[in-house]
Amino acid sequence: MFSHSEAIATLAIIAVASGFLIWGYNRAKPYGKLGVLAWLQSVVLIAPWLVFFGLVALGVYINFVLIILLLVGSSGVYIYLGNRLRAEGQDEIIRQRAAQRLAAEAGETAADDSTASTALNLEPDTSPIPVEDLQTIKGIFGIDTFFATETIAYQDGAIFRGNLRGEPDRVHDRLSTKLTDLCGEQYRLFLVESPDGKPIVIVLPSRNDPQPMTLGQKNLAIVLLVATLATSIEAASLLLGFDWFSDLGRYWEPIPIALGLWIILGAHEFGHWFYAQRYNIKLSWPFFLPSWQIGTFGSITRFESLVPHRSALFDVAIAGPALGGLLSFLMLMTGLVLSHPGSLFKLPTQFFQGSILVGTLAKTILGSQLENAIVDIHPLTVIGWLGLVITALNLMPAGQLDGGRIVQAIYGRKTARRTTIATLVVLGIVAIFNAANPIPLYWGIVILFVQRDLERPSLNELTEPNDARAALGLLALFLMLATLIPLSPGLAGRLGIG
C-alpha cells in the first residue's frame, strides 16, 4: 500500500505530467492539424517510457522483449505520424506561398509610391558603419525579401526594421548571399526577432565573430585532459577496491574500465564534431572536467564560429549526448544481461536506488537478484551507468551545457534563460539538503561561473527546429531526469530493490 507521502508524490508526478501534456497541446492547437500531429509525435515518442515507469511503480514488471516491442511499436507510430505530418505540411506550404505571392504583388504597388528617404531614415553619419558600406548594405533589401523601413545604429553595426516578405530561411539565404557578393566577408547578417516580436535584420562586422582558442586556452585544455585521464583511472581503481595513486604497480587493472569511459567520452565529442562539420561550424578543443567521484563530468566545448540557424544549434548540441548516451545505454543493458553470480563487481543493492532509469531497468532484467543485500554485476554495467550519468549532467537545461543549447534551439532564448535560473535553484536546494553529495554544488558552481551565459543568437534566429527535433529534445530532457532522480525508499522497497 502507498504511504501518505508516496501518494502525494505520485499525485504530484501525475499532475506535472498532465500539465506538460496540456501545455503542449495548447501550444500546438493554434497551428491546427499540423500542430496536433506534431504534439502526438511527442506523446508517442515518450509514451513507452511513461508506461514502463508507471507499470514498475505499480509493481508490474515487463521483460526485456516486451520493452523492445514497446519501443519498436512506438517508433512505427512515430514514423506514420511523421509521414502524415509531412503530407499535411506540403499542402500548407503551397497555401502559404500562394498567399505570400498575392501579398508581394500588392506590396509592389505600395512600394512604388514610397520614397527612398522614407524607406531608410537613418542619417549616414550616425552609423558606426562607413557611409559607403551602409549604402551598399541598404541595396540588398527588396520588396520580395525584406522591405526595410527604418535603420538604427547598433553596437558596431546597424539594425534594420521592416517587413519580412517571405519564409525566414529563404529570405536570410538571399540577403546573406547578396551581402557577401557586395561586401565579401566583412559583415554578418542576422535575422532575429525584436523585443516586440517583429522580424528585424542586424548587420555586424565580422570582427565580432567568435575568436579561436588562444595558446593559453589550448594549454589549459591539455592539462585538463591529462588530469581527466588520471582521475578516471583513479575512479576505476577505487571501484576495484584499491587506490591507484598509492599502488601504481597495479596500473593495468583499472585501465579496461577507464578505457570504456574514454570510449563513451570520445563518442560524445565525435557526435558534436560530426554535426559541426556538416554545418561548417568550428568547435574549440574540449575542456574536460576531471572528477574524483566518477572519473570525469564530461567536457565543455565552445563554438568558434557563428551558428547558421537554430536547427544546426540543436543538431550539434544533441548529437554528442545522443551518441554517448546510446553507447552508455547499450553497455548498461549488455552488462545487466551478462551479470551472473561470480561477476567482477559485488555491489550493495541500495546502489541501484540512485537512479529511476537504472534501477527499474535493473529490476526488469535481474529480477529477484536485487532482493539480496549484495548483487554481482558485470563491469559493463558500471561503465554504462557512469556514461549515462555524465550524459545526463551535460543535458541539464542551463546556459551553454548541451541541455541549455537544446532548450535555446527549440524554445528560444527567453525560455532558455528561465530554465538556466530554475536549474541553478534546483541544484542549490539539492546541495543544501544533500550535503553529503558534492556533485550538485560542483555543477552549480560550474554553471554559475562558467556556463550560465546563453549561446550567441544564430544567424537565422526566426526559423524554429521542426517538430521531430522538438520531440527528440523533449525525450532527451525526460531521460536526463529519469537518470539523475533517485528512487524513493518506499518505491525501491515495493520494487524489491534493497
PADREN-84580 format. One record per atom (N, C-alpha, C): x, y negated, z. Coordinates in steps of 0.1 Angstrom, whole numbers, plus 5000, padded with zeros to 4 digits. Last residue first. Layout:
N
XYZ;...
***
This chain:
498
516850364974;517450324987;516550374998;514150364956;515550324954;516050274968;511450414954;512350524958;513750494956;509650224948;510250294937;511150404941;509050144974;507950214967;508550284954;511550014979;511050134987;510050214980;511549804961;512549914960;512150034968;509349664972;509249724958;510249834956;510549584996;509349664996;509149734983;512849444989;512949564997;511749654996;512749334955;512449314969;512549444976;515449334932;514249394937;514049364951;516849014920;516949144927;515549204930;517348864889;516548864901;516549004907;519048904867;519548834878;518748844891;517449044848;518749094851;519249034865;515148894844;515049034849;516349094853;516248654834;515648654848;515548804853;517148754809;518048694819;517548694833;514748834798;515748934802;516748884811;513748574793;513048664801;513948774807;515548464775;515448404788;514648494798;515148644753;516448634760;516348574774;512448584747;512848714752;514148714759;512748324738;511948344750;512248484756;514348364716;514848284727;514048314739;512548514700;513848574704;514448494716;510648314695;510248434702;511548504708;512048124681;511448084694;511148214702;512648274658;513748234667;513148194681;510048294648;510848414651;511948384661;509348034643;508748094654;509448224658;512247824634;511047894632;510547974644;513447514649;513647654645;512247724643;512447194634;512447294645;512747434640;513746914621;513247044617;513447144629;514946694634;513546694633;513046834630;517646664634;517046694647;515546724646;520246704616;518846704613;518146754626;522546704631;522446604620;520946594616;521746734666;522046794653;521946684643;523146564695;522046584685;522546644672;525446744716;525046624707;523846664699;524146924744;524946914732;524546784724;524046774777;523446844766;524446834754;525946824807;525546744796;525046824785;526847014825;525546964827;525046884815;529347144827;528447184817;527047124817;530947044848;531547074835;530447084824;529546984872;530746904868;531346934854;527247154872;527247014876;528346934871;528147404864;527147334856;527247184859;530047464885;530447464871;529447384862;528347444907;529447354906;529947344891;526647664902;526047524904;527147424902;528347874902;527747834889;527147694890;529047884930;530147864919;529447814906;526547924941;527247804944;528347774934;526048184931;525148074928;525847934931;528348334942;528148314927;527148204924;528648404968;529248274964;528848244949;526648524992;526848544978;527348414972;526048445017;527048555016;527448575001;524048265016;525348215017;526448315015;521348225006;522048345005;523548315005;520247985010;519548095017;520348225015;521947814994;521647785009;521147905016;521847934969;523147924976;522947894991;519147894962;519748034964;521048034972;519147614960;518347684970;518847824973;520947574939;521247514952;520447584963;519647714918;520947754923;521347704937;517447544916;517247684920;518547734925;518647304908;517847304920;517747454925;519747374884;520647334894;519947334908;517447434869;518447534872;519347504883;516247184868;515547284875;516547404879;518047044852;517846994866;517147114874;517747194829;519047184835;518947144850;515047154822;515447284826;516847284833;515246884815;514446924826;514847054831;516846894792;517246814803;516546854816;515247044775;516547094779;517047024792;513046864771;512846994778;514147044783;514546674756;513846634768;513546754777;515546804733;516446754744;515746724757;513747104723;514246974722;514946924734;513047374721;512147284727;512547134727;515147504706;513747544704;512847434709;517647384713;517347414699;515847434697;517447374741;517547254734;517247274719;517447654747;516347574750;516347444743;520047714737;518847784731;517647694734;521647564754;521647534739;520447594733;521147694778;520847554776;520747514762;522247944773;520747934775;520347784774;524947884770;524147944759;522647924760;525547564785;525547704785;524747764773;525247284785;525947344773;526147494775;522347274805;523447204798;523947274786;520747574811;521347454817;522347404807;519347844816;518947734807;519447594812;521548114815;520848024823;520547894815;523148274800;521848244794;521048154803;525348334815;525548244804;524248204797;524248534832;524748404838;524948294827;523748734813;522648664819;523048534825;526348824807;525548764797;524348684803;527148914832;527948804826;527048734815;525249124835;525349004845;526048884839;525949294814;524649224815;524649104824;528549364822;528349294810;527049224809;527949504846;528749384846;528649304834;526549724833;525949634843;526649504844;528549844817;527449784811;526649684820;530349924838;530749834828;529649764821;528650104852;529149984859;529649884849;528150294832;527050224839;527550094845;530650394825;529950314816;528750234822;531250574847;531850434846;531150344836;528350734862;529450724851;529950584850;527750794896;527550714884;528750724875;526050944922;527250954914;526950884900;524750784951;524550844938;525750834930;523650814985;524750794975;524450854962;521150864995;521950745000;523050714991;518550944972;519650974980;520450854985;516850854954;516350864967;517350904977;517950864929;518050734936;517450734950;517251114920;518651094924;518750964932;514751104908;514851134923;516251114928;515750904881;514650964889;514950984903;517350824861;517950904872;516850974880;515650684844;516550784839;517050874850;514050514860;513450584849;514250694844;515950394877;514950484883;514250564872;517350244858;518050354866;517050454871;515450064851;515950154841;516650274848;515049934876;513950004870;514450104859;517649824880;517049914890;515949994884;518049654858;518949774860;518349874869;515949464862;516149534850;516949664852;516249374889;515049434885;515249514872;519149424908;518649374895;517349444892;519949534932;520449404929;519849344916;519349784939;518349694942;518749554938;521549944934;520549934923;519449834926;522749964959;523449884948;522449854937;521450144974;521050004975;521649914965;522950374970;521750354962;521250214963;526450334967;525250334976;524050304967;528250534944;527750404948;526550424958;530950674931;529950704941;529450574947;532250734899;531850634909;530750694918;532650974883;533750894889;533350814900;530351254890;530851134882;531851054890;529351444906;530751454903;531251344894;526251464891;526951494903;528451514900;526151224865;525851354870;526551374883;525551014837;525751024851;525351164856;524750984810;525851074813;526151094828;522650794813;522350934808;523451034811;524050574823;523050644831;522650784826;525750524801;526350564814;525250624823;523850454781;524750574779;525350624793;522850224794;521950334791;522750464789;525250064794;524450094807;523650214805;525950044767;526850104777;526150144790;523649914758;523950044753;524950114762;523949664772;522749754774;523049894769;526349574761;526249604775;525149694778;525549534734;526649624737;526649664752;523649334739;523249464733;524249564736;525249124750;524149184758;523749324752;526849064728;527449114740;526449184749;524848984709;525849094706;526449154719;523448794724;522748904717;523749014715;525348604733;524648684742;523948804736;526148514705;527048574715;526348654725;523748424693;524548534687;525448594697;522748194705;522148324709;522948444703;524247984694;524148004708;523648144712;523948004666;525348014672;525248044687;521147974664;521848094660;523248114666;520747714675;520147834681;520847964677;522147554657;522447554671;521947674678;520747614634;522147654634;522547654649;518247494640;518347644638;519747694639;518947224642;518647294654;518647454652;521747154620;520347144624;520147234636;524647114619;523747064608;522247054612;526646984644;525847094640;524747044630;530046874640;528646844642;527846964637;532747044657;532146974645;530646954648;533447184679;534447084674;534047024661;531847284707;531647264693;532747154689;533347504732;532947374727;532747364712;532747754755;533147724741;532547594737;533547934783;532947804778;533547774765;532848274793;533648164788;532848044785;532548514820;532348474806;533248364802;533348544845;532048494844;531748454829;535148834856;535048714848;533548674847;535349014879;536349004869;536348874861;533448984899;533149084888;534149074876;534948844919;533748934922;533549034911;536848674910;537348784918;536148884921;537048554877;536148574889;536748694897;537748304851;538048424860;537248434872;536448214823;536248184837;536548304845;537948094793;537448204801;537448154816;537247894768;537847874781;537247984790;537947964734;537147994746;537947964758;538747704712;539147824718;538247844730;535847554695;537147544703;537547684707;534547584662;534447604676;535847594683;532947434635;534147464641;533947484656;530647554611;530847484624;532147534630;529547674588;530747584587;530947494599;527747864593;527247724591;528347624590;529248094595;528148094585;527647944582;530948034616;531448034603;530448034592;529048064636;529647934634;530247924620;528548334635;527448244630;528048104629;531048424644;530548474631;529448374626;531448314669;532348274658;531748314645;529448434685;529448294683;530248254671;530248704682;528948664678;528848514676;532848694694;532748724679;531348684674;532148664720;532848554713;532748574698;530948914725;530248794728;530848674720;533049094720;531849094712;531048964713;534849024740;535149004726;533949004717;533349104763;533648964761;534048934746;533349384757;532049304758;532249154756;536049434759;535349454746;534049384746;536549374785;537149284775;536449304761;535249594797;534749454800;535349354789;536849804788;535349794785;534849654787;539249724801;539149724786;537649724782;538649774828;538849644823;538749624808;538450054826;537249984830;537449834825;541150124817;539950164809;538650084813;542750004839;542749954825;541549994817;542950114864;541850024862;541749974847;545350284860;544050334864;542850244861;547750154855;547050214844;545650254847;548850064879;548349964869;547450024859;549950164901;548750234896;548050144886;551949994909;552350114903;551250194897;550849784923;551049764909;551449894902;549249734948;549749864943;549849864928;548349484952;549149544963;549749684959;546849434930;547949344933;548949404944;544849624932;545849634921;547049554924;543649804958;544049664954;545149674944;541150064954;542450014958;542649874953;538650154944;539050184958;540450144962;537550104920;538250234922;538750264936;536849844924;535749944922;536350084924;539349734925;538549734937;537449834936;540049764898;540849834908;540049844921;538349574886;538249714882;538949804893;539349334897;537949384900;537749524897;541949344885;541749354900;540349394904;541249314858;541949434863;541749454878;540049064860;539249174855;539949304859;542248904868;541048924877;540149034873;543948924845;544348964858;543148994867;542348804825;542848944823;543249004837;542048554836;540948644835;541348784833;544648454834;544048464848;542848564847;544948444807;545748524814;545248554828;542848254801;542848384796;543648484804;543848024815;542648084819;542448224814;546147974799;546248004813;545048074818;544947914774;545748034775;545948074790;543447684781;542747804776;543547924777;545647514787;544647554797;543847674794;546747484761;547547554772;546647594784;544647354749;545047484744;545847564755;544647114763;543447204764;543847344759;547147014755;546947044769;545747134771;546746974728;547747074732;547547114747;543146944722;544546884724;545447004728;540747044698;541447064711;542846994711;539146784678;539746914680;540446924694;536146594685;537646604683;538146744685;533146514669;533846584680;535246604676;533046194653;532846334653;533546394664;533545924650;532845964662;532546114663;534445894625;535445894636;534845924649;532345864608;532846004611;533946004621;529945624619;531245654613;531745794617;526445684615;527545654623;528845694616;523045624611;524345634604;525445594613;519945754616;521045684622;522345724614;516545724609;517845764604;518845684611;513545844625;514445744622;515745804616;510145934631;511445964625;512245844622;508745864663;508745844649;510145874643;508545864691;508045984684;508045974669;509645664706;508145654703;507645764694;512345724705;511645744717;510045734716;512745894673;512845784682;512145804695;514346184661;513146124665;513346014675;516646184632;516246214646;514846154648;519146254612;517646234611;517046284624;522246104606;521446184615;519946144612;525146104587;523746064587;522946164596;528345964588;527546084591;526046034592;531045844567;529945824576;529145954577;533245924551;533445814561;532345794571;533546104531;533346154545;533446044555;531945904506;532846014510;532546064523;530045724498;531045684508;532045794512;528545844477;528845704477;529945664486;528346114484;528746074470;529145934469;527346094510;528746154507;529246114493;524845994505;525745914513;527245964511;523646194490;523846064484;524945984492;523646404509;524346414496;524646284490;521946284528;523346314532;524246334519;519546274514;520146154519;521646174522;519046544509;519246454498;519946324502;518946654534;519946704525;520146604514;516746514546;518146504551;519146544541;514646604529;515046464530;516446444535;514546874536;514846834522;515346694522;514046864563;515246934559;515646894544;511546724564;512746674570;514046734565;509646664535;509946754545;511346714551;508746314530;508946454526;509346544538;509146044539;508246084527;508546224522;509045854567;509545974562;508646024551;509545514570;508545614569;509245734561;511645354595;510945354582;509945474582;514845224606;513445264609;512745264596;518045304611;517145264600;515745314604;520845194629;519545274629;518645214618;524345214625;523045144624;521945244624;527445204643;526745224630;525345144630;528545214667;529445174656;528745184643;525645114683;526945164685;527945114674;523544974660;523545074670;525045134671;521344734645;522744774649;522744874660;518744824625;519144774638;520544824640;516344764599;517744814603;518144744616;513344864585;514044784595;515344854597;512345034565;511644904567;512344814577;512945284541;513445204553;512745074553;511545574533;511445434529;511745344541;513045864523;512845784535;512745634531;511945984496;512746044507;512445974521;510645834477;510345984478;511146054489;511645584479;510245604482;509845744483;514845584495;513945574483;512545604488;518345514503;516945534506;516045514494;520845444495;520545584495;519045614497;521345174498;520945224485;520545364484;522245134523;520845094520;520345154507;524945194519;524145284526;522645254524;525744954505;525845084498;524945194505;525444774525;524644754513;524644894505;527344864543;525944864547;525044854535;529744834529;529244974532;527844974535;529844554528;529844634515;529244774518;530044484555;528944444547;528744524534;530844754579;531244644569;530044614560;528944794608;529344854596;529744744586;527844654629;529244694630;529844754618;525844374619;526044514619;527544544621;525544104615;525244154628;525544304629;525844034589;526944004597;526744054612;523344114576;524544194574;525644164585;520344114594;521444024588;522744104587;517844334585;518944304594;519944214587;515644424571;515644284576;516744254585;514544574544;515644584553;515944444558;512044504532;512344644535;513544654545;512044234528;511144294538;511544434542;513944204509;514244144522;513244194532;512744334487;513944394493;514144334507;509144334489;510444274485;511544344493;506344514476;507144464487;508444414482;505044624454;504544484458;505444434470;506144874452;506344774441;506044634445;505045004473;506444964474;506744864463;502445064465;502644964476;504044914476;503045244445;502345124441;502545014452;504245454460;505045384450;504345254446;502145554476;503145464482;504045394472;500745714459;500145604464;501145504470;502745914455;502245834443;501545714448;502946014481;504045944475;503645864463;500446124485;500846014493;501945934487;500546334465;499546224464;499946104472;502646474477;502746424463;501746314461;501646554501;502746464501;502946404487;499646734492;499246614499;500346514499;501246934481;500246864472;499846734479;502647014503;503346954492;502446874483;500547134518;501347014523;502046944512;499747344502;498847244505;499547114510;502147494502;501647444489;500647334492;502347554529;503447474523;502847414510;500247724533;500247594540;501247504533;500947944518;499747874514;499747734520;503248024533;503347984519;502147904514;502048094557;502947974557;503147934542;500748334552;499948214555;500748084554;503048484548;502048474537;501148344540;504348464572;505048414560;504048394549;502448594589;502848454591;503548394579;502448854579;501248774578;501548624580;505048924585;504648924571;503348834569;504848904613;505848814606;505448804591;503149104619;502648974622;503548874614;504849324612;503549304605;503049154607;506849294630;507149274616;505849254608;505449344654;506049214652;506349184637;504649604650;503649504651;504249364648;507249724651;506449734639;505349624639;508049654677;508749594666;507949604653;506249804692;506149654692;506849594681;507250064685;505850024682;505649864682;509750054696;509650064681;508250024677;509150024723;509849924717;509749924701;507750264727;507050144730;507750024723;509750454721;508450444712;507750314715;511550404742;511950374728;510750364719;509850484763;510350344763;510750314748;509550754757;508350664757;508750514756;512150844762;511550854749;510350764747;512450804790;513250724780;512650724766;509250804807;510550854804;511250774792;507750594832;507750654818;509150694814;506150584863;507350594856;507150654842;504350394885;504150474873;505450474865;504350204905;504850344908;504650444897;503849954899;502650034904;503050174907;506249874889;505849814901;504649884907;506250024865;507150054875;506750004889;504249884851;504050024855;504950064866;505549634848;504349644855;504049784860;507849694833;508049644847;506749654855;506449774809;507349864816;507549824831;504949554802;504249674805;505149764813;507049374798;506049344808;505249474812;508249494777;509049484789;508049454801;506249484756;506849614761;507549604775;505749194753;504849284760;505449424764;507549044739;507749054753;506949164760;506549064713;507949094715;508249114730;503848994715;504149134711;505649164714;504148724721;503448814731;503948954728;505348624698;506048604711;505448704721;503248674680;504548734678;505348734691;501248514689;501048664690;502348734688;502248264681;502048294695;501948444698;502048294653;503348274660;503348314675;499248304651;500048424647;501448414653;498648054660;498148164668;498948294664;499847884640;500247884654;499848004662;498447964617;499847984618;500347984632;495847884624;496148024622;497648054623;496647584642;495647674635;496147814635;498147414657;498647454644;497747554636;496847394682;496747284672;497247314658;497847644694;496447634689;496347514679;500247644707;500147694693;498847664686;499847534732;500847474723;500747514709;498047724741;497547584739;498547504731;499747944743;498547944734;498047804731;501647864762;502047894748;500847894738;499947834784;500647724779;501147744765;499048104787;498047994784;498747874778;501548224793;500748264781;499748164777;502348084816;503148074804;502348114792;500248164833;500348024830;501248004817;500648434835;499448394829;499548244825;503048424849;503048494836;501848444828;502148304873;503248244865;503148294851;500348494882;499848354879;500848284870;501948714886;500848724876;500448584872;503548614907;504148654894;503148664883;501648574926;502348464921;503048494908;500748844931;499848744926;500548624920;503248934942;502648994929;501648894923;503448784965;504448774955;503948824941;501148864979;501248724975;502248714964;501849134982;500649104975;500648954970;504049104998;504249164985;503049134976;502949005022;503848925014;504048975000;501249215030;500649085027;501649005018;502149525012;502049435024;501549305019;500349774994;501149644994;501049585007;500850125000;500050005000;500949875000;
***
